[in-house]
Amino acid sequence: MFVRPPKNLKEYGSWAIVIGSTDGIGKAMALELASKGLNLLLIGRNPLKLDATSKDIKENSNNNVEVKSLILS
């Protein structure tokens, strides 16, 4: 009764932008969005962590998800 049905996120587009995607909540959100089949633009400051997160997403997602990274310093 208090739980509403999940939204189809693809209604809003096929890409999602995740800021702070290398650790914590941002990384968890990126993994969850990828599991829903959304392509991701990951934004972070550390290129090594961005590469690691990108590899994690590609390994853990069953869908063909495209992942791009943007380094901001």
Helices and strands as residue ranges (DSSP letters): G 9-12, E 15-19, H 24-35, E 39-44, H 47-60, E 67-71
